[in-house]
Amino acid sequence: MTSNSNTTSKLDYSLVFILILLFLASCLAIYSAQASGQYKENFLIKQIVWYVVGAGIITVVMTLDSDQLKKLTWYAYGLGICLLGFLIVAPASIAPVINGAKNWFVLPGVGSIQPSEFVKIFIILGLARTIELHHSKNPLKTIQSDFWLLVKMGLVTMVPLGLIIKQDLGTSLVFLAILLGMIFISGISWKILVPIFSFGILLIGTIFYFVLWNPNVLEKYLGVGEYQLRRIYSWLDPYSYQGSDAYQLTKSLLAIGSGQTGGKGFGNREVYLPESQTDFIFSVVGEEYGFIGSSVLISLFFLLIYHITKVGMETKNNFYTYICVGIISMITFHVFQNIGMTIGVLPITGIPLPFISYGGSALMGNMMGLGLIFSIRYHYKKYMFSTTA
């Protein structure tokens, strides 16, 4: 760094533009979804309110620089663990069991709050800080130090994962996707990763075997609920369950297929799909705007992921880079899983489409994640005659 420097702090206008496009897409889709829904609530107005709240969250998070984020990381992580733990023991009056799962706090005047949506961001911060601290204390890489880093990353993820895996399989998969993405960027030797991932693939194959031919083992030893197994069975053979667990999936396939190339046009939906404003919002897009409109929305997500990737590559702050990878892993998994389940290529897990599906907790969690990206750009400094940033 030289004494002759020109530092700049700026708002990421490209990210603002992308976020505005996502907001408009969300409003159009939710407006159409609620027109044929079974509720009298105005989800569009509520989504706009949540976006305003999310903008406030971005503003607050954006003001935090790297040092402040590092200081707050473990406090935020600890808060997340406490919320998940309290959710388990909380009385039904504030944490009711809904669809066999206990995932939300119901607060008077506020509505339902799902703490796991915020814990995703806290895990990203915790993993980023863990990787950075490990490398600063172990400048010379060895197999032993890499293995110890893997153990620490596993512990950071497994503690909150253990608190929600029986209640929310979808969010549990998001936690694992974040961990996987950050393992790849952590610099851990492939001599360690190859056998571990090979074992993981074998384990997944074994679990799938038990799902199909001996589900009692999963229920007894892993605590997998019957409703979770039914979701898998209804995915594999949806038309045998179209009157029950696969009702939404078969309707989603009908809606998206009927949209064909150009769609039926705004507000011209014909397929009734319950709860389409949440997890199955992509079905609304597919029916009204067809393959072309769906492709535009998917391209918008790719643009978002590309932009975050660019931010992560430009910064010279390793902590920031790890955060970017965590956010990319989270958003990418959400998009692929949500769209995949609406078109029947992946099991239904109840994961919303980021920034598009209606839902306050999910939107605020994602906005918090983007707030970290805005923070990176806002505090990004360029120095004349120097490559340090």
N, C-alpha and C positions, 0 to 999 in steps of 0.2 A: 504494500500500500504506500502511496506517496503522499506528501503533504499537500501537493497541488491536486485537489480532488473536487469533483462535481457530483454531489450526491443528490439523488432524486427519489422522492416518495410519491407514488402515483396510484390512482385508482385503475383497476383493470377493466377498461371500457369494453374490451372484447368479451370478457366473461359476463359483464352486465348485459350486453346485447344477447348473448346466448340464453341467459336466465330470463330475459323478457320474452324471448320466443317460446321458451318452455312454459312460462306463465300463460301466454296466450293460447298455446296448445291445450294446456290443462283446462282453462276456462271454457273453451269450445267443446271439449270432450265431456266435461262434467255437466255442462248445460244440457247437452243432448241426452246424457245418461239419466239425469234426474227427471227428464220429461216423461219417461216411460217407467220410472221406478215405482216402488211400492211405498215410498215415504213421502210425506208432505213437506219435509224440511227443504230449505233452499241451500243445497250443498255448495252451489257456486259462490254465494255470498260468504259462506263460512270459509271456503278455500281462499278467497281474496283476503279475508281477515288473517288467515294463517300465513299467507304470503307477506302481508304487511308486518306481522310479528317476526317472520323469518328474516325480513329485511333489517329489522331492528337487531336481531341476533347477529347477522353478518356485520353490521356496523360496530357492535361491541367487540366481536372476535377480531375484526380487522385491525382494531387499535392495539392489539397485543403483539409485541414483537417476539423474536425467538427466545430471548432470555425469560420474558414473562411467561410464555407458554411452557417452557421447561419447568419453571417454578410451580405452575399450576397443575402440571400433568398428573402427579400422584394424588393430589387432593381431588381432582375430578374423577380419577380412576377409583379412589376409595369411596367417593360419593356414589358412583355407579354401583359398586358392589353392595353398599348399604341399601340402596333402593331395591335392587334385585332380591336381597335377602329379606327385606321387610315385606316385599310383595308376596313372598311365600307364606309368611305368618300373619299377614294383615287380615282383619275380619272381612267377611263377604260384603259388608255394608260399603266398604271403600275399595275392595278388590274382588269383585264378583267373578265366578267361574262362568265363562262364556264359550260355548261350543267345546266344552271339555277342557278348556285351558284357562289359566289364571295369569293373564299377561298385562292387565290394565289396572291403573288406579282410576276410580271414578270420583271426580272432585266437583262439588256443587258450584255451579256458575262457570265452570271451566270446561267440563266434559271429561272424556277418557284420555288418559295420558299413559303411554307405553314407554316405560323407562329404558327398555332394551334398545330403542331407537337412538337414544343418546349415548348408551354404553358403547355402541359401535364406534363412535368418535373417540370416546375415552380410551378404548382399546388401541386404536390407531396411534394416539398420542403416547400411550404407555409402551407400545412396541417400538415406536420411533425413538423414544428416549432410551429404552433398553439397549437397542442396537448401537446408538451413538455412544452411550457410556461404556459399553463393552469394548468397542473399538478404541476408545481413547485410553482405556486401561490396559488393553492388550494390543499394542501396535504391531507385534510380531505374531502373525497367524500360525496356529498349529491345529492339528486335528483335535487335540484336547480342548483348546480354547473355543474352537468352532462348535464342538459338541456342547460345551457349557452354555454358549450363546443360544443354541437350539433349545436347551432345557429351560433357560430363563424365558425365552419367547413363548414356549409351551405353557409355562406356569401363568404368565400374564394373561394368556387367552383362556386357559382351562378353568380358572377360578370363576369368572362370570359365566362361562359356557356350562359349567356344572350346575349353576343355579337356574338355568332356563331350558336345558335340553329336553326335560320331560314335558315342559309346558309349550315350548315354541320351537319346533323343529326347523322351520324356515329361517328364523333369526340365528339359530345355532349354525346353520350352513353358511350364513353370511360371515359369522365370526371366523369360521374355518377358512373361508375364501380370503379374508383379510390376512389371516396368519400365513396362508400359503403364498400370497403375493409378496408379503414382506420378508418371508424366508428367502425367496428368490433374489431379492435386492440386498440382503444382509451380508452377502459375501461368504456364506458358509460353504465349505468345500463339497463338491459333488460326490466325493468319496463317502461322505456321510449321508447326503440326500438321496442318492440312488437306491441304496438298500432300504432306507426308511420309506420312500415313496413306493417302492416295489411291494413292501409289506402292506402299505396302505391300500394299494390296488387289490391285493389279495384279500385283505380284510373286507373291503367293499363288496367284492365278488362273493365272499362267504356270507355276508349279511343278506345280500340279494338272494342267495340260495335259500337261506332260512325264511325270508319273506315269502317266497313262492311255495316252499315245501314243508317248512316246520316253523311257523310263526310263533308257536308257543314258547320257543326258546328265547326269542327276542322280547316277548312280553315278560317272561320270568326273570331274565338276567340283565336286560338293558332297559326295562321299564317302558318299552314302546307300547303306546296305547292302541286300542282296537281301532279308534277313529283314524289314527295315523296309518295303520295298515290298510284300511279301507281306501284311503286316498291313493295308495300305490296300486291296489287292485283295480280301482276305477280308472286309473290312468292307463294301465295295460289293456283293459278291455272296457272302454267307456260305455259302449252301447248295451252292455249287460247290466250297467248300473245307471242308465240314463234317467231312471225314475227316482234315484236317490243321490248317492255320492257323486255321480258323474253328470248330474243334471246341468250344472253350469258349464262343464267342459263341452258337452255335446251341443249346448246352445251357443257357446263361444265359437266352436268349429263351424256351425251353421251360419252365424253372423258374419264371420270373417270370410268364409267361402262365398257367401251371397254378395259380398262387396265387389268381388271380381277385380277388374283392373282399375276402374276409375271411381268406384263407390256409388252409393245411392244418392249422395248429396247431403248437405248439412240439414239435420233435423228429420231426415227421411228414414229413420230406423223402422224395421218391421219385426225384428226378432226380439222377443222379451227376454231379458237376462237380468235376474235379481242381483243386487249389489254391484252392478256394472260400473258404478262411480268409483269403486275402490280397486280391488285386485284385477278385475277384468276390464279395465278402462281401455286396454288396447283393442278389445273386441269392438268397442264403439267406433274407434278410429278405423279399424279394418272394414266395418260395414258401411260407414258413411263416406269414407275417402278411398277405399279400396287399396290395391297394391301400391299405387302411386303415393297416396297420402301416408300409408304405413311406412313406406321407404323414406319419405321425407322426415318423418319423426325419428326413425332409426338413425338416419344420417345426422340429425341434430344431436343425438346422443354421442355418435362417433366424433362429432366436432367438439363436444364438451370434453370427452376423454382425451382427444388429441391436444386440446388447449392445456389441460392439466398436465399432460405428459411434457409439453413444451416448457411449462413453468418449472416443473421438477428438474428438467435437464439444464435450464438456464441458471438456476441458483447454485451457488457454490457452498451453500450451507447444507451439510449432510442431514441434519435433523429435518429441515424443510423437504429435502428429497424423499426421505422415508415417509413423511406425512403424505406427500403427493401420491406415492405408490399405494399407500393404504386407502386413500380416497378413491383412486382409480379402481382398485380391487373391489371395493364396496359397490361403487356405482355399476361397474361392468357386470358383476355377478347379479345384481338386482335386475338390470335390463335383460340379460340373457335368460335368467330364470323366469321372470315375469312373462316376457314375450313367448318363451319356450312353453310355458304351461298353458297359455291361452291358445296355442296352436297344436297342443297335444304331444309335443316332442319331449317334454319334461314333466315330472309329477307336479301336481298342484301343492304348493307349500304356503300359500297365503302371503307371498312377498309382493308388495306394491310396486308399481312402475314409478321410479324416482321422478319427483317434481310434477308428475302428471296425475297420478291417482289422488283421490280425495283422502285426506287424513292429516290431522294436525301434528301428531308426534313424528310420523315419518318425514313430513315436510320440514319440520323444525330441525330434526336430526341431520337431514341432507343439507339444509341451509347452514347449519353449524359447520359441516364439512367444507362447504364452499367458502364460508367465512375464513377458514384456515388458508384456503388458496388466495383469497383476497388479501389476507394478512401478508402472505409471502410476497405478493406483487407490490403491496403498499409500502412495505419496508425494504423492498429490494433496492440496493444501492449500486450505482455504477461509478467507478473511479477512473478518471482520466489517466492514461499512461500506465494502467494496471489492469490485470485480469482478475483481480480479487473482487468478489461480490458477496 
